[in-house]
Amino acid sequence: MNNFWILFILSIASYFVGNVNWALIISKLKKTDIRKMGSGNPGTLNMSRNLGLKIGLLTFFLDVMKGAVPTLVAFFVVGDRTFSGTNFFVRDFAIYLCGFSAVLGHIFPAVLKFKGGKGIASTIGVFLVCSSVFEWGWIILAVMAIVAAFVFILITEFGAMGSFIAITPPAIGASIRLFLLYSLSTNAGTITYYVLSNMIIFAICLFTWFAHRNNIKRMLAGEEHPTSIKQMVVKMKAKKAQAKLEQQKNEQAK
């Protein structure tokens, strides 16, 4: 099978993996619909605000895997292939193509009439894989970006802006890695795939930014929904205490 068909099949499969909306599935299991709660976004932050921090973290993990798994599969499937007539590795194109397809599937899922989430967690998953499969040094940048985003949200309670902080530095790092590998090449085919790969990296960020357009408008108007991690922790502790109290009452009643 040639490179075109391998990339085509992988990208289509990645898109439909992205269609799986874990926030919606989990909320349905909880006998509710996250799309009718809070901001209405079926994503990590809205799940955390309305269904608790633990549920939010579970959603985050599953959505990260939704971006990470297709990207990782693409990396291993194409192996050490290069595009014909070039020295550009197919994997350096495939990982970003499949990552983009998964994120696109999350934001615009065909199974949900193209109304999905905002793609941040899945994008984090994509760049975590892209940062770690080559040299471990690149993953430091991705992890630092996630930590910086968490601290920013903790201090400012601006969830959307924190999301941008989590994905933008790893995207820049991915572009720098490609620059170091291929920018000095004089092969026309290599340059073409180098440019296309960078365009896909930019497109991943562009679509996630676009999905947050209403958040940006609300931030500028001072009307954005606050994301208080401290409040989530307090609610979680209160819920635990209430559950423990009810358990004690039940035991006494017996």
Secondary structure, DSSP 8 states (H G I E B T S, - for coil): --HHHHHHHHHHHHHHHHT--HHHHHHHHTTS-GGGSTT---SHHHHHHHH-HHHHHHHHHHHHHHHHHHHHHHHHHHTT-B-TTS--BTHHHHHHHHHHHHHHHHHS-GGGTT-----HHHHHHHHHHHHHSS-THHHHHHHHHHHHHHHHHHHH--HHHHHHHHHHHHHHHHHHHHHHHHTT---HHHHHHHHHHHHHHHHHHHHHHHHTHHHHHHHHHT------HHHHHHHHHHHHHHHHHHHHHHHHH-
